[in-house]
Amino acid sequence: MPRPKYKQRCALCKKNMVIMYTSRQFPICVECHMKRISDPVTDPKYKKLLDIPRDMYEKSMFLRNIKEAFVRFGSLTPNQITAFKKAVEDLKKPKKAQTQEEWEKEE
């Protein structure tokens, strides 16, 4: 069962509303989050990995969180790297929604 969603003001700018999924989530709007991760990546290993179009970062909070972790700590774990690559691929090629007939054929 999905959790209830509610809106809360951004903790940084106090003007934009953010959809909250859990009380543990930090309320930060897309604009403020993009400002935090806008620093250029100088490490050549991560430069190629994190150099994706801006609109992908705007669509996915998950990608923004991983880039923010890189900006804060200077590196990423292997699991973060594989999850980042998988999320980028999923955004580039979204899955087609199954119809009822296709779902019944699989069973």
Jmol script that loads the backbone (N, CA, C; Angstrom):
load data "model"
ATOM      1  N   MET A   1       0.840  -1.176   0.000  1.00  0.00           N
ATOM      2  CA  MET A   1       0.000   0.000   0.000  1.00  0.00           C
ATOM      3  C   MET A   1       0.888   1.242   0.000  1.00  0.00           C
ATOM      4  N   PRO A   2       0.649   2.169  -0.936  1.00  0.00           N
ATOM      5  CA  PRO A   2       1.494   3.371  -0.993  1.00  0.00           C
ATOM      6  C   PRO A   2       1.268   4.284   0.201  1.00  0.00           C
ATOM      7  N   ARG A   3       2.329   4.942   0.563  1.00  0.00           N
ATOM      8  CA  ARG A   3       2.254   5.879   1.680  1.00  0.00           C
ATOM      9  C   ARG A   3       1.540   7.149   1.250  1.00  0.00           C
ATOM     10  N   PRO A   4       0.898   7.810   2.181  1.00  0.00           N
ATOM     11  CA  PRO A   4       0.258   9.085   1.828  1.00  0.00           C
ATOM     12  C   PRO A   4       1.307  10.147   1.516  1.00  0.00           C
ATOM     13  N   LYS A   5       0.968  11.010   0.601  1.00  0.00           N
ATOM     14  CA  LYS A   5       1.864  12.101   0.226  1.00  0.00           C
ATOM     15  C   LYS A   5       1.301  13.398   0.787  1.00  0.00           C
ATOM     16  N   TYR A   6       2.179  14.306   1.105  1.00  0.00           N
ATOM     17  CA  TYR A   6       1.755  15.631   1.544  1.00  0.00           C
ATOM     18  C   TYR A   6       2.783  16.643   1.072  1.00  0.00           C
ATOM     19  N   LYS A   7       2.421  17.903   1.107  1.00  0.00           N
ATOM     20  CA  LYS A   7       3.328  18.955   0.659  1.00  0.00           C
ATOM     21  C   LYS A   7       3.860  19.730   1.848  1.00  0.00           C
ATOM     22  N   GLN A   8       5.108  20.164   1.705  1.00  0.00           N
ATOM     23  CA  GLN A   8       5.760  20.953   2.742  1.00  0.00           C
ATOM     24  C   GLN A   8       6.658  21.968   2.046  1.00  0.00           C
ATOM     25  N   ARG A   9       6.846  23.113   2.663  1.00  0.00           N
ATOM     26  CA  ARG A   9       7.710  24.142   2.076  1.00  0.00           C
ATOM     27  C   ARG A   9       9.164  23.697   2.116  1.00  0.00           C
ATOM     28  N   CYS A  10       9.911  24.148   1.123  1.00  0.00           N
ATOM     29  CA  CYS A  10      11.342  23.853   1.050  1.00  0.00           C
ATOM     30  C   CYS A  10      12.032  24.431   2.289  1.00  0.00           C
ATOM     31  N   ALA A  11      12.917  23.650   2.887  1.00  0.00           N
ATOM     32  CA  ALA A  11      13.604  24.088   4.102  1.00  0.00           C
ATOM     33  C   ALA A  11      14.652  25.159   3.820  1.00  0.00           C
ATOM     34  N   LEU A  12      15.094  25.286   2.570  1.00  0.00           N
ATOM     35  CA  LEU A  12      16.136  26.256   2.252  1.00  0.00           C
ATOM     36  C   LEU A  12      15.573  27.584   1.771  1.00  0.00           C
ATOM     37  N   CYS A  13      14.693  27.546   0.763  1.00  0.00           N
ATOM     38  CA  CYS A  13      14.203  28.808   0.192  1.00  0.00           C
ATOM     39  C   CYS A  13      12.867  29.249   0.791  1.00  0.00           C
ATOM     40  N   LYS A  14      12.126  28.354   1.378  1.00  0.00           N
ATOM     41  CA  LYS A  14      10.838  28.631   2.034  1.00  0.00           C
ATOM     42  C   LYS A  14       9.755  29.157   1.090  1.00  0.00           C
ATOM     43  N   LYS A  15       9.946  29.018  -0.243  1.00  0.00           N
ATOM     44  CA  LYS A  15       8.903  29.515  -1.135  1.00  0.00           C
ATOM     45  C   LYS A  15       8.275  28.409  -1.975  1.00  0.00           C
ATOM     46  N   ASN A  16       9.023  27.375  -2.335  1.00  0.00           N
ATOM     47  CA  ASN A  16       8.486  26.291  -3.157  1.00  0.00           C
ATOM     48  C   ASN A  16       7.971  25.157  -2.284  1.00  0.00           C
ATOM     49  N   MET A  17       6.947  24.471  -2.787  1.00  0.00           N
ATOM     50  CA  MET A  17       6.394  23.324  -2.079  1.00  0.00           C
ATOM     51  C   MET A  17       7.048  22.047  -2.608  1.00  0.00           C
ATOM     52  N   VAL A  18       7.238  21.088  -1.704  1.00  0.00           N
ATOM     53  CA  VAL A  18       7.877  19.817  -2.028  1.00  0.00           C
ATOM     54  C   VAL A  18       6.925  18.700  -1.635  1.00  0.00           C
ATOM     55  N   ILE A  19       6.756  17.706  -2.517  1.00  0.00           N
ATOM     56  CA  ILE A  19       5.936  16.547  -2.177  1.00  0.00           C
ATOM     57  C   ILE A  19       6.759  15.640  -1.276  1.00  0.00           C
ATOM     58  N   MET A  20       6.221  15.343  -0.115  1.00  0.00           N
ATOM     59  CA  MET A  20       6.911  14.514   0.869  1.00  0.00           C
ATOM     60  C   MET A  20       6.285  13.124   0.873  1.00  0.00           C
ATOM     61  N   TYR A  21       7.141  12.099   0.907  1.00  0.00           N
ATOM     62  CA  TYR A  21       6.669  10.723   0.929  1.00  0.00           C
ATOM     63  C   TYR A  21       6.821  10.099   2.311  1.00  0.00           C
ATOM     64  N   THR A  22       7.722  10.646   3.115  1.00  0.00           N
ATOM     65  CA  THR A  22       7.955  10.137   4.456  1.00  0.00           C
ATOM     66  C   THR A  22       8.408  11.290   5.347  1.00  0.00           C
ATOM     67  N   SER A  23       8.226  11.148   6.623  1.00  0.00           N
ATOM     68  CA  SER A  23       8.613  12.223   7.539  1.00  0.00           C
ATOM     69  C   SER A  23      10.131  12.317   7.687  1.00  0.00           C
ATOM     70  N   ARG A  24      10.864  11.276   7.307  1.00  0.00           N
ATOM     71  CA  ARG A  24      12.325  11.291   7.398  1.00  0.00           C
ATOM     72  C   ARG A  24      12.974  12.025   6.232  1.00  0.00           C
ATOM     73  N   GLN A  25      12.203  12.316   5.191  1.00  0.00           N
ATOM     74  CA  GLN A  25      12.721  12.988   4.006  1.00  0.00           C
ATOM     75  C   GLN A  25      13.002  14.456   4.316  1.00  0.00           C
ATOM     76  N   PHE A  26      14.129  14.967   3.804  1.00  0.00           N
ATOM     77  CA  PHE A  26      14.462  16.380   3.986  1.00  0.00           C
ATOM     78  C   PHE A  26      13.745  17.185   2.915  1.00  0.00           C
ATOM     79  N   PRO A  27      12.957  18.200   3.290  1.00  0.00           N
ATOM     80  CA  PRO A  27      12.198  18.968   2.292  1.00  0.00           C
ATOM     81  C   PRO A  27      13.089  19.955   1.543  1.00  0.00           C
ATOM     82  N   ILE A  28      13.440  19.609   0.318  1.00  0.00           N
ATOM     83  CA  ILE A  28      14.260  20.483  -0.517  1.00  0.00           C
ATOM     84  C   ILE A  28      13.681  20.464  -1.930  1.00  0.00           C
ATOM     85  N   CYS A  29      13.467  21.650  -2.479  1.00  0.00           N
ATOM     86  CA  CYS A  29      12.874  21.754  -3.816  1.00  0.00           C
ATOM     87  C   CYS A  29      13.931  21.477  -4.887  1.00  0.00           C
ATOM     88  N   VAL A  30      13.471  21.273  -6.108  1.00  0.00           N
ATOM     89  CA  VAL A  30      14.375  20.949  -7.216  1.00  0.00           C
ATOM     90  C   VAL A  30      15.361  22.088  -7.458  1.00  0.00           C
ATOM     91  N   GLU A  31      14.890  23.331  -7.411  1.00  0.00           N
ATOM     92  CA  GLU A  31      15.770  24.480  -7.661  1.00  0.00           C
ATOM     93  C   GLU A  31      16.919  24.536  -6.656  1.00  0.00           C
ATOM     94  N   CYS A  32      16.600  24.399  -5.377  1.00  0.00           N
ATOM     95  CA  CYS A  32      17.641  24.454  -4.343  1.00  0.00           C
ATOM     96  C   CYS A  32      18.583  23.253  -4.443  1.00  0.00           C
ATOM     97  N   HIS A  33      18.025  22.093  -4.761  1.00  0.00           N
ATOM     98  CA  HIS A  33      18.855  20.900  -4.895  1.00  0.00           C
ATOM     99  C   HIS A  33      19.813  21.041  -6.074  1.00  0.00           C
ATOM    100  N   MET A  34      19.337  21.622  -7.175  1.00  0.00           N
ATOM    101  CA  MET A  34      20.193  21.818  -8.345  1.00  0.00           C
ATOM    102  C   MET A  34      21.306  22.823  -8.042  1.00  0.00           C
ATOM    103  N   LYS A  35      21.026  23.826  -7.206  1.00  0.00           N
ATOM    104  CA  LYS A  35      22.073  24.777  -6.810  1.00  0.00           C
ATOM    105  C   LYS A  35      23.166  24.073  -6.007  1.00  0.00           C
ATOM    106  N   ARG A  36      22.756  23.125  -5.140  1.00  0.00           N
ATOM    107  CA  ARG A  36      23.718  22.419  -4.306  1.00  0.00           C
ATOM    108  C   ARG A  36      24.639  21.508  -5.115  1.00  0.00           C
ATOM    109  N   ILE A  37      24.133  20.951  -6.214  1.00  0.00           N
ATOM    110  CA  ILE A  37      24.934  19.991  -6.979  1.00  0.00           C
ATOM    111  C   ILE A  37      25.520  20.597  -8.247  1.00  0.00           C
ATOM    112  N   SER A  38      25.465  21.905  -8.385  1.00  0.00           N
ATOM    113  CA  SER A  38      25.921  22.543  -9.622  1.00  0.00           C
ATOM    114  C   SER A  38      27.442  22.686  -9.718  1.00  0.00           C
ATOM    115  N   ASP A  39      28.172  22.357  -8.669  1.00  0.00           N
ATOM    116  CA  ASP A  39      29.633  22.441  -8.722  1.00  0.00           C
ATOM    117  C   ASP A  39      30.172  21.501  -9.799  1.00  0.00           C
ATOM    118  N   PRO A  40      31.145  21.954 -10.607  1.00  0.00           N
ATOM    119  CA  PRO A  40      31.687  21.081 -11.651  1.00  0.00           C
ATOM    120  C   PRO A  40      32.499  19.932 -11.050  1.00  0.00           C
ATOM    121  N   VAL A  41      32.444  18.787 -11.714  1.00  0.00           N
ATOM    122  CA  VAL A  41      33.180  17.604 -11.275  1.00  0.00           C
ATOM    123  C   VAL A  41      34.561  17.646 -11.923  1.00  0.00           C
ATOM    124  N   THR A  42      35.616  17.605 -11.115  1.00  0.00           N
ATOM    125  CA  THR A  42      36.979  17.683 -11.642  1.00  0.00           C
ATOM    126  C   THR A  42      37.645  16.317 -11.754  1.00  0.00           C
ATOM    127  N   ASP A  43      37.195  15.343 -10.980  1.00  0.00           N
ATOM    128  CA  ASP A  43      37.776  14.002 -11.014  1.00  0.00           C
ATOM    129  C   ASP A  43      37.415  13.325 -12.339  1.00  0.00           C
ATOM    130  N   PRO A  44      38.418  12.927 -13.150  1.00  0.00           N
ATOM    131  CA  PRO A  44      38.106  12.356 -14.473  1.00  0.00           C
ATOM    132  C   PRO A  44      37.312  11.050 -14.404  1.00  0.00           C
ATOM    133  N   LYS A  45      37.508  10.269 -13.332  1.00  0.00           N
ATOM    134  CA  LYS A  45      36.780   9.002 -13.188  1.00  0.00           C
ATOM    135  C   LYS A  45      35.279   9.256 -13.057  1.00  0.00           C
ATOM    136  N   TYR A  46      34.921  10.265 -12.282  1.00  0.00           N
ATOM    137  CA  TYR A  46      33.511  10.551 -12.029  1.00  0.00           C
ATOM    138  C   TYR A  46      32.930  11.563 -13.011  1.00  0.00           C
ATOM    139  N   LYS A  47      33.787  12.299 -13.701  1.00  0.00           N
ATOM    140  CA  LYS A  47      33.306  13.322 -14.639  1.00  0.00           C
ATOM    141  C   LYS A  47      32.450  12.700 -15.733  1.00  0.00           C
ATOM    142  N   LYS A  48      32.931  11.591 -16.297  1.00  0.00           N
ATOM    143  CA  LYS A  48      32.181  10.916 -17.356  1.00  0.00           C
ATOM    144  C   LYS A  48      30.877  10.332 -16.805  1.00  0.00           C
ATOM    145  N   LEU A  49      30.932   9.779 -15.607  1.00  0.00           N
ATOM    146  CA  LEU A  49      29.752   9.160 -14.997  1.00  0.00           C
ATOM    147  C   LEU A  49      28.668  10.184 -14.686  1.00  0.00           C
ATOM    148  N   LEU A  50      29.053  11.296 -14.077  1.00  0.00           N
ATOM    149  CA  LEU A  50      28.077  12.278 -13.602  1.00  0.00           C
ATOM    150  C   LEU A  50      27.705  13.321 -14.646  1.00  0.00           C
ATOM    151  N   ASP A  51      28.300  13.253 -15.822  1.00  0.00           N
ATOM    152  CA  ASP A  51      28.008  14.216 -16.882  1.00  0.00           C
ATOM    153  C   ASP A  51      26.801  13.740 -17.697  1.00  0.00           C
ATOM    154  N   ILE A  52      25.609  13.969 -17.160  1.00  0.00           N
ATOM    155  CA  ILE A  52      24.365  13.631 -17.853  1.00  0.00           C
ATOM    156  C   ILE A  52      23.561  14.915 -18.002  1.00  0.00           C
ATOM    157  N   PRO A  53      22.568  14.933 -18.880  1.00  0.00           N
ATOM    158  CA  PRO A  53      21.791  16.160 -19.078  1.00  0.00           C
ATOM    159  C   PRO A  53      21.106  16.650 -17.797  1.00  0.00           C
ATOM    160  N   ARG A  54      20.990  17.953 -17.690  1.00  0.00           N
ATOM    161  CA  ARG A  54      20.405  18.585 -16.506  1.00  0.00           C
ATOM    162  C   ARG A  54      18.964  18.134 -16.273  1.00  0.00           C
ATOM    163  N   ASP A  55      18.207  17.914 -17.347  1.00  0.00           N
ATOM    164  CA  ASP A  55      16.805  17.537 -17.176  1.00  0.00           C
ATOM    165  C   ASP A  55      16.655  16.169 -16.515  1.00  0.00           C
ATOM    166  N   MET A  56      17.646  15.294 -16.669  1.00  0.00           N
ATOM    167  CA  MET A  56      17.586  14.001 -15.972  1.00  0.00           C
ATOM    168  C   MET A  56      17.720  14.192 -14.464  1.00  0.00           C
ATOM    169  N   TYR A  57      18.609  15.104 -14.070  1.00  0.00           N
ATOM    170  CA  TYR A  57      18.735  15.400 -12.641  1.00  0.00           C
ATOM    171  C   TYR A  57      17.450  16.037 -12.110  1.00  0.00           C
ATOM    172  N   GLU A  58      16.801  16.865 -12.922  1.00  0.00           N
ATOM    173  CA  GLU A  58      15.570  17.512 -12.477  1.00  0.00           C
ATOM    174  C   GLU A  58      14.437  16.512 -12.317  1.00  0.00           C
ATOM    175  N   LYS A  59      14.428  15.461 -13.122  1.00  0.00           N
ATOM    176  CA  LYS A  59      13.367  14.453 -13.053  1.00  0.00           C
ATOM    177  C   LYS A  59      13.537  13.507 -11.873  1.00  0.00           C
ATOM    178  N   SER A  60      14.766  13.209 -11.497  1.00  0.00           N
ATOM    179  CA  SER A  60      15.018  12.145 -10.531  1.00  0.00           C
ATOM    180  C   SER A  60      15.704  12.649  -9.261  1.00  0.00           C
ATOM    181  N   MET A  61      15.012  12.549  -8.146  1.00  0.00           N
ATOM    182  CA  MET A  61      15.595  12.922  -6.860  1.00  0.00           C
ATOM    183  C   MET A  61      16.724  11.955  -6.497  1.00  0.00           C
ATOM    184  N   PHE A  62      16.591  10.698  -6.913  1.00  0.00           N
ATOM    185  CA  PHE A  62      17.609   9.691  -6.637  1.00  0.00           C
ATOM    186  C   PHE A  62      18.953  10.084  -7.248  1.00  0.00           C
ATOM    187  N   LEU A  63      18.940  10.529  -8.510  1.00  0.00           N
ATOM    188  CA  LEU A  63      20.182  10.947  -9.168  1.00  0.00           C
ATOM    189  C   LEU A  63      20.770  12.179  -8.492  1.00  0.00           C
ATOM    190  N   ARG A  64      19.899  13.112  -8.093  1.00  0.00           N
ATOM    191  CA  ARG A  64      20.390  14.310  -7.395  1.00  0.00           C
ATOM    192  C   ARG A  64      21.041  13.933  -6.076  1.00  0.00           C
ATOM    193  N   ASN A  65      20.459  12.987  -5.350  1.00  0.00           N
ATOM    194  CA  ASN A  65      21.024  12.574  -4.064  1.00  0.00           C
ATOM    195  C   ASN A  65      22.393  11.923  -4.234  1.00  0.00           C
ATOM    196  N   ILE A  66      22.560  11.126  -5.280  1.00  0.00           N
ATOM    197  CA  ILE A  66      23.860  10.492  -5.505  1.00  0.00           C
ATOM    198  C   ILE A  66      24.906  11.538  -5.872  1.00  0.00           C
ATOM    199  N   LYS A  67      24.543  12.502  -6.722  1.00  0.00           N
ATOM    200  CA  LYS A  67      25.521  13.539  -7.078  1.00  0.00           C
ATOM    201  C   LYS A  67      25.836  14.405  -5.861  1.00  0.00           C
ATOM    202  N   GLU A  68      24.847  14.666  -5.025  1.00  0.00           N
ATOM    203  CA  GLU A  68      25.102  15.436  -3.810  1.00  0.00           C
ATOM    204  C   GLU A  68      26.062  14.679  -2.887  1.00  0.00           C
ATOM    205  N   ALA A  69      25.918  13.360  -2.811  1.00  0.00           N
ATOM    206  CA  ALA A  69      26.840  12.555  -2.005  1.00  0.00           C
ATOM    207  C   ALA A  69      28.261  12.672  -2.549  1.00  0.00           C
ATOM    208  N   PHE A  70      28.401  12.696  -3.879  1.00  0.00           N
ATOM    209  CA  PHE A  70      29.735  12.870  -4.463  1.00  0.00           C
ATOM    210  C   PHE A  70      30.295  14.246  -4.127  1.00  0.00           C
ATOM    211  N   VAL A  71      29.463  15.286  -4.233  1.00  0.00           N
ATOM    212  CA  VAL A  71      29.928  16.649  -3.943  1.00  0.00           C
ATOM    213  C   VAL A  71      30.354  16.760  -2.480  1.00  0.00           C
ATOM    214  N   ARG A  72      29.614  16.126  -1.584  1.00  0.00           N
ATOM    215  CA  ARG A  72      29.926  16.212  -0.157  1.00  0.00           C
ATOM    216  C   ARG A  72      31.160  15.408   0.230  1.00  0.00           C
ATOM    217  N   PHE A  73      31.261  14.168  -0.287  1.00  0.00           N
ATOM    218  CA  PHE A  73      32.302  13.261   0.188  1.00  0.00           C
ATOM    219  C   PHE A  73      33.451  13.053  -0.795  1.00  0.00           C
ATOM    220  N   GLY A  74      33.295  13.453  -2.049  1.00  0.00           N
ATOM    221  CA  GLY A  74      34.375  13.353  -3.015  1.00  0.00           C
ATOM    222  C   GLY A  74      34.521  12.012  -3.706  1.00  0.00           C
ATOM    223  N   SER A  75      33.704  11.034  -3.343  1.00  0.00           N
ATOM    224  CA  SER A  75      33.761   9.730  -4.010  1.00  0.00           C
ATOM    225  C   SER A  75      32.419   9.025  -3.832  1.00  0.00           C
ATOM    226  N   LEU A  76      32.263   7.920  -4.557  1.00  0.00           N
ATOM    227  CA  LEU A  76      31.047   7.117  -4.470  1.00  0.00           C
ATOM    228  C   LEU A  76      31.433   5.662  -4.240  1.00  0.00           C
ATOM    229  N   THR A  77      30.547   4.915  -3.612  1.00  0.00           N
ATOM    230  CA  THR A  77      30.782   3.488  -3.418  1.00  0.00           C
ATOM    231  C   THR A  77      30.451   2.752  -4.715  1.00  0.00           C
ATOM    232  N   PRO A  78      30.956   1.543  -4.887  1.00  0.00           N
ATOM    233  CA  PRO A  78      30.617   0.772  -6.095  1.00  0.00           C
ATOM    234  C   PRO A  78      29.109   0.548  -6.252  1.00  0.00           C
ATOM    235  N   ASN A  79      28.412   0.348  -5.143  1.00  0.00           N
ATOM    236  CA  ASN A  79      26.961   0.163  -5.222  1.00  0.00           C
ATOM    237  C   ASN A  79      26.266   1.434  -5.692  1.00  0.00           C
ATOM    238  N   GLN A  80      26.740   2.592  -5.257  1.00  0.00           N
ATOM    239  CA  GLN A  80      26.158   3.853  -5.715  1.00  0.00           C
ATOM    240  C   GLN A  80      26.398   4.044  -7.211  1.00  0.00           C
ATOM    241  N   ILE A  81      27.571   3.662  -7.679  1.00  0.00           N
ATOM    242  CA  ILE A  81      27.897   3.810  -9.100  1.00  0.00           C
ATOM    243  C   ILE A  81      26.991   2.929  -9.950  1.00  0.00           C
ATOM    244  N   THR A  82      26.817   1.667  -9.559  1.00  0.00           N
ATOM    245  CA  THR A  82      25.960   0.773 -10.346  1.00  0.00           C
ATOM    246  C   THR A  82      24.510   1.217 -10.295  1.00  0.00           C
ATOM    247  N   ALA A  83      24.042   1.679  -9.143  1.00  0.00           N
ATOM    248  CA  ALA A  83      22.661   2.159  -9.037  1.00  0.00           C
ATOM    249  C   ALA A  83      22.460   3.418  -9.878  1.00  0.00           C
ATOM    250  N   PHE A  84      23.459   4.293  -9.907  1.00  0.00           N
ATOM    251  CA  PHE A  84      23.382   5.510 -10.718  1.00  0.00           C
ATOM    252  C   PHE A  84      23.277   5.153 -12.197  1.00  0.00           C
ATOM    253  N   LYS A  85      24.124   4.225 -12.657  1.00  0.00           N
ATOM    254  CA  LYS A  85      24.092   3.815 -14.066  1.00  0.00           C
ATOM    255  C   LYS A  85      22.750   3.188 -14.428  1.00  0.00           C
ATOM    256  N   LYS A  86      22.218   2.359 -13.538  1.00  0.00           N
ATOM    257  CA  LYS A  86      20.935   1.704 -13.798  1.00  0.00           C
ATOM    258  C   LYS A  86      19.806   2.726 -13.850  1.00  0.00           C
ATOM    259  N   ALA A  87      19.822   3.702 -12.958  1.00  0.00           N
ATOM    260  CA  ALA A  87      18.781   4.731 -12.943  1.00  0.00           C
ATOM    261  C   ALA A  87      18.833   5.589 -14.204  1.00  0.00           C
ATOM    262  N   VAL A  88      20.033   5.898 -14.679  1.00  0.00           N
ATOM    263  CA  VAL A  88      20.167   6.677 -15.916  1.00  0.00           C
ATOM    264  C   VAL A  88      19.617   5.888 -17.095  1.00  0.00           C
ATOM    265  N   GLU A  89      19.932   4.592 -17.160  1.00  0.00           N
ATOM    266  CA  GLU A  89      19.408   3.755 -18.247  1.00  0.00           C
ATOM    267  C   GLU A  89      17.885   3.671 -18.189  1.00  0.00           C
ATOM    268  N   ASP A  90      17.330   3.558 -16.985  1.00  0.00           N
ATOM    269  CA  ASP A  90      15.873   3.495 -16.846  1.00  0.00           C
ATOM    270  C   ASP A  90      15.215   4.796 -17.284  1.00  0.00           C
ATOM    271  N   LEU A  91      15.869   5.919 -17.029  1.00  0.00           N
ATOM    272  CA  LEU A  91      15.309   7.197 -17.470  1.00  0.00           C
ATOM    273  C   LEU A  91      15.410   7.362 -18.981  1.00  0.00           C
ATOM    274  N   LYS A  92      16.484   6.841 -19.570  1.00  0.00           N
ATOM    275  CA  LYS A  92      16.639   6.946 -21.019  1.00  0.00           C
ATOM    276  C   LYS A  92      15.653   6.048 -21.755  1.00  0.00           C
ATOM    277  N   LYS A  93      15.430   4.844 -21.216  1.00  0.00           N
ATOM    278  CA  LYS A  93      14.520   3.876 -21.845  1.00  0.00           C
ATOM    279  C   LYS A  93      13.465   3.463 -20.824  1.00  0.00           C
ATOM    280  N   PRO A  94      12.405   4.245 -20.669  1.00  0.00           N
ATOM    281  CA  PRO A  94      11.388   3.884 -19.679  1.00  0.00           C
ATOM    282  C   PRO A  94      10.660   2.605 -20.076  1.00  0.00           C
ATOM    283  N   LYS A  95      10.255   1.857 -19.068  1.00  0.00           N
ATOM    284  CA  LYS A  95       9.539   0.614 -19.315  1.00  0.00           C
ATOM    285  C   LYS A  95       8.128   0.915 -19.793  1.00  0.00           C
ATOM    286  N   LYS A  96       7.664   0.072 -20.703  1.00  0.00           N
ATOM    287  CA  LYS A  96       6.305   0.200 -21.204  1.00  0.00           C
ATOM    288  C   LYS A  96       5.365  -0.438 -20.185  1.00  0.00           C
ATOM    289  N   ALA A  97       4.268   0.210 -19.908  1.00  0.00           N
ATOM    290  CA  ALA A  97       3.297  -0.335 -18.966  1.00  0.00           C
ATOM    291  C   ALA A  97       2.631  -1.559 -19.581  1.00  0.00           C
ATOM    292  N   GLN A  98       2.495  -2.612 -18.791  1.00  0.00           N
ATOM    293  CA  GLN A  98       1.869  -3.828 -19.284  1.00  0.00           C
ATOM    294  C   GLN A  98       0.359  -3.674 -19.325  1.00  0.00           C
ATOM    295  N   THR A  99      -0.232  -4.234 -20.368  1.00  0.00           N
ATOM    296  CA  THR A  99      -1.686  -4.267 -20.434  1.00  0.00           C
ATOM    297  C   THR A  99      -2.169  -5.491 -19.675  1.00  0.00           C
ATOM    298  N   GLN A 100      -3.445  -5.549 -19.411  1.00  0.00           N
ATOM    299  CA  GLN A 100      -4.019  -6.674 -18.683  1.00  0.00           C
ATOM    300  C   GLN A 100      -3.813  -7.976 -19.457  1.00  0.00           C
ATOM    301  N   GLU A 101      -3.953  -7.924 -20.791  1.00  0.00           N
ATOM    302  CA  GLU A 101      -3.797  -9.127 -21.616  1.00  0.00           C
ATOM    303  C   GLU A 101      -2.369  -9.663 -21.556  1.00  0.00           C
ATOM    304  N   GLU A 102      -1.371  -8.775 -21.612  1.00  0.00           N
ATOM    305  CA  GLU A 102       0.025  -9.209 -21.539  1.00  0.00           C
ATOM    306  C   GLU A 102       0.331  -9.817 -20.186  1.00  0.00           C
ATOM    307  N   TRP A 103      -0.237  -9.248 -19.149  1.00  0.00           N
ATOM    308  CA  TRP A 103      -0.001  -9.747 -17.799  1.00  0.00           C
ATOM    309  C   TRP A 103      -0.583 -11.148 -17.635  1.00  0.00           C
ATOM    310  N   GLU A 104      -1.768 -11.379 -18.215  1.00  0.00           N
ATOM    311  CA  GLU A 104      -2.406 -12.691 -18.111  1.00  0.00           C
ATOM    312  C   GLU A 104      -1.656 -13.739 -18.918  1.00  0.00           C
ATOM    313  N   LYS A 105      -1.022 -13.347 -20.033  1.00  0.00           N
ATOM    314  CA  LYS A 105      -0.265 -14.290 -20.851  1.00  0.00           C
ATOM    315  C   LYS A 105       0.970 -14.791 -20.117  1.00  0.00           C
ATOM    316  N   GLU A 106       1.557 -13.953 -19.278  1.00  0.00           N
ATOM    317  CA  GLU A 106       2.752 -14.353 -18.533  1.00  0.00           C
ATOM    318  C   GLU A 106       2.444 -15.429 -17.510  1.00  0.00           C
ATOM    319  N   GLU A 107       1.240 -15.435 -17.016  1.00  0.00           N
ATOM    320  CA  GLU A 107       0.874 -16.435 -16.004  1.00  0.00           C
ATOM    321  C   GLU A 107       0.555 -17.703 -16.673  1.00  0.00           C
TER     322      GLU A 107
END
end "model"
wireframe off; spacefill off
backbone 0.3
color backbone group
